[in-house]
């Protein structure tokens, strides 16, 4: 090597932090809190998201808040209106049924592919997810279940476990996003009792069909499960 050519000097130094990293961290925190308040119904449909009020409410700065709102706007969690700022998305029976139809379409593909590709590890994940779901059901009262964070966490994990072997992370991400949108409607409807419905039994029947690799039956049970939930929410009268 010519003497004039020097090897690059090794260093552990990083570029100086100009504050953008800290802003992004704060933005992520505000993003999570805003998203949770929208999904749980604390922030109601159509609510105007005024920057001044949000800065005070979430104890943050203007830059992290704007970054959080832009991220929420990108995935449909808030609506950005030209020259009018941001607001919480509206909620309607038509949109709820559209979400349900789309979930059924996408999750049928994901479920059939998972049943075709699924191995013993996938089956164990489903069994374990149902186990935790059943424990959450026993530890909460029937009428409190739909508002129980523990139930909702295990409920989400169970449904994602069913489709986790579809070999498409993009498809799973879409399904997870639609699950969140459905979760928002369940909270907005404030339905705490599903009449004589036995949700855990529905999940158990679905689990058994999937573990038996009976794709047709599993898809039928999944669609019925989602459709019944949507019908109950629509009948709550909370949406136009």
C-alpha positions in Angstrom: 0.0 0.0 0.0 1.4 3.4 -0.9 2.6 5.4 2.1 0.4 8.3 1.1 -2.7 6.1 1.5 -3.9 5.9 5.1 -6.2 3.3 6.5 -9.4 4.8 8.0 -9.1 5.5 11.6 -11.4 3.3 13.8 -13.5 5.2 16.2 -16.5 4.7 18.4 -17.6 8.3 18.0 -21.0 9.0 16.5 -22.3 12.1 14.9 -23.3 14.7 17.4 -26.9 14.6 18.4 -28.6 17.7 17.1 -31.8 17.0 19.0 -33.6 15.0 16.3 -33.1 11.7 18.2 -34.6 13.1 21.3 -37.5 14.6 19.3 -38.2 11.2 17.7 -38.2 9.5 21.0 -40.6 12.0 22.5 -42.7 11.8 19.3 -42.9 8.0 19.7 -44.2 8.4 23.2 -46.8 10.9 22.2 -47.8 8.7 19.2 -48.4 5.7 21.4 -50.5 7.8 23.9 -52.5 9.5 21.2 -53.1 6.2 19.4 -54.2 4.5 22.6 -56.6 7.4 23.5 -58.2 7.1 20.0 -58.5 3.3 20.0 -60.0 3.2 23.5 -62.5 5.9 22.6 -61.1 8.5 25.1 -60.8 10.8 22.1 -64.2 10.8 20.4 -64.9 10.6 16.6 -64.6 13.9 14.9 -62.8 15.5 17.9 -60.7 18.5 16.7 -57.1 17.9 17.6 -55.9 21.4 18.5 -52.1 21.6 18.8 -52.2 24.0 21.8 -54.5 21.8 23.8 -52.5 18.7 22.9 -49.2 20.2 23.9 -50.6 20.9 27.4 -52.6 17.6 27.7 -49.7 15.4 26.7 -46.9 17.6 28.2 -44.9 17.7 25.0 -43.4 20.2 22.5 -44.6 21.3 19.1 -42.1 19.3 17.0 -42.7 15.9 18.7 -46.5 16.4 18.6 -46.5 17.3 14.9 -44.3 14.2 14.1 -46.7 12.0 16.0 -49.7 13.5 14.3 -48.2 13.0 10.9 -47.4 9.4 11.7 -51.0 8.8 12.9 -52.3 10.5 9.8 -50.2 8.2 7.6 -51.9 5.1 9.0 -55.4 6.5 9.2 -55.5 6.9 12.9 -56.2 10.7 12.5 -57.5 12.7 9.6 -55.4 15.6 8.3 -57.5 18.4 6.7 -55.9 20.9 4.4 -55.5 24.2 6.2 -57.7 23.0 9.0 -55.4 20.8 11.1 -56.1 17.3 12.5 -59.1 15.5 13.9 -60.1 12.1 15.1 -61.7 9.9 12.3 -65.4 9.6 12.3 -67.2 6.4 13.0 -70.1 4.9 11.1 -72.0 1.6 10.7 -71.0 1.5 7.1 -67.3 1.8 7.9 -67.6 -0.8 10.6 -69.1 -3.3 8.1 -66.5 -2.4 5.5 -63.8 -3.2 8.1 -65.4 -6.5 8.9 -65.8 -7.5 5.2 -62.1 -6.6 4.6 -61.0 -8.5 7.7 -62.9 -11.6 6.4 -61.3 -11.4 3.0 -57.8 -10.9 4.1 -57.9 -13.3 7.1 -59.4 -16.0 5.0 -56.3 -15.9 2.8 -54.0 -15.7 5.8 -55.7 -18.5 7.6 -55.8 -20.9 4.7 -52.2 -20.3 4.0 -51.3 -20.8 7.6 -53.2 -24.1 7.8 -51.4 -25.2 4.7 -47.9 -24.1 5.9 -48.3 -24.5 9.7 -46.0 -26.8 11.6 -45.9 -28.1 15.2 -44.4 -24.8 16.5 -47.3 -22.9 14.9 -49.8 -25.2 16.5 -48.1 -24.8 19.9 -48.3 -21.0 19.6 -52.1 -21.3 19.0 -52.6 -23.6 21.9 -50.6 -21.3 24.2 -52.4 -18.2 23.0 -55.8 -19.8 23.7 -54.6 -20.9 27.1 -53.8 -17.3 28.1 -57.0 -16.1 26.5 -59.0 -18.6 28.6 -57.1 -17.5 31.8 -58.0 -13.9 31.1 -61.6 -14.9 30.6 -61.7 -16.7 34.0 -60.0 -13.8 35.8 -62.5 -11.2 34.5 -66.2 -11.0 34.8 -68.2 -11.7 31.7 -69.6 -8.2 31.6 -66.2 -6.6 32.1 -64.4 -8.6 29.4 -64.8 -6.3 26.5 -63.2 -3.5 28.4 -60.4 -5.6 30.0 -56.9 -4.7 28.7 -55.7 -8.2 29.7 -58.5 -9.8 27.7 -57.9 -7.6 24.7 -54.1 -8.3 24.7 -54.6 -12.1 24.7 -57.6 -11.8 22.3 -55.3 -10.0 19.7 -52.5 -12.5 20.2 -54.8 -15.4 19.7 -56.1 -14.1 16.4 -52.6 -13.2 15.2 -51.4 -16.6 16.1 -53.9 -18.2 13.9 -52.5 -16.5 10.8 -48.9 -16.3 11.8 -47.8 -19.1 9.5 -49.1 -17.5 6.3 -45.6 -16.5 5.2 -46.4 -12.9 4.6 -45.5 -10.3 7.2 -47.2 -7.6 5.1 -50.5 -9.5 5.2 -50.2 -10.1 8.9 -49.6 -6.3 9.4 -52.7 -5.4 7.4 -54.8 -7.8 9.5 -53.3 -6.4 12.7 -54.2 -2.9 11.7 -57.8 -3.9 10.9 -58.0 -5.6 14.3 -57.1 -2.3 15.9 -59.8 -0.5 13.9 -62.3 -3.0 15.0 -61.1 -2.7 18.6 -61.8 1.1 18.4 -65.4 0.4 17.4 -65.9 -2.1 20.2 -64.8 0.6 22.7 -66.9 3.3 21.1 -70.0 1.1 21.2 -69.5 0.7 24.9 -71.1 -2.8 24.7 -70.0 -4.6 27.9 -72.4 -7.5 27.6 -72.9 -9.7 24.5 -76.3 -11.1 25.5 -76.1 -14.9 25.7 -73.0 -15.1 23.6 -70.1 -17.3 24.7 -67.0 -15.8 23.1 -64.6 -18.2 24.6 -66.5 -21.2 23.2 -66.3 -19.5 19.8 -62.6 -19.1 20.0 -62.2 -22.7 21.2 -64.2 -24.0 18.3 -62.1 -22.0 15.9 -58.9 -23.3 17.5 -60.1 -26.9 17.2 -60.9 -26.4 13.5 -57.5 -24.8 12.8 -55.6 -27.5 14.7 -57.5 -30.2 12.7 -56.4 -28.4 9.6 -60.0 -28.1 8.4 -59.6 -24.8 6.5 -63.2 -24.6 5.2 -64.7 -25.0 8.7 -62.1 -22.6 10.3 -62.8 -19.9 7.7 -66.6 -20.3 8.3 -66.2 -20.0 12.0 -63.9 -17.0 11.7 -66.3 -15.1 9.5 -69.2 -15.9 11.7 -67.3 -14.7 14.7 -66.5 -11.3 13.2 -69.9 -10.9 11.7 -71.7 -11.5 15.0 -69.5 -9.0 16.8 -70.2 -6.3 14.1 -73.9 -6.9 14.2 -74.0 -6.4 17.9 -72.0 -3.2 17.7 -74.3 -1.8 15.0 -77.3 -2.7 17.1 -75.9 -0.6 19.9 -77.1 2.4 18.0 -73.9 4.3 18.7 -73.1 4.9 15.0 -74.9 6.6 12.1 
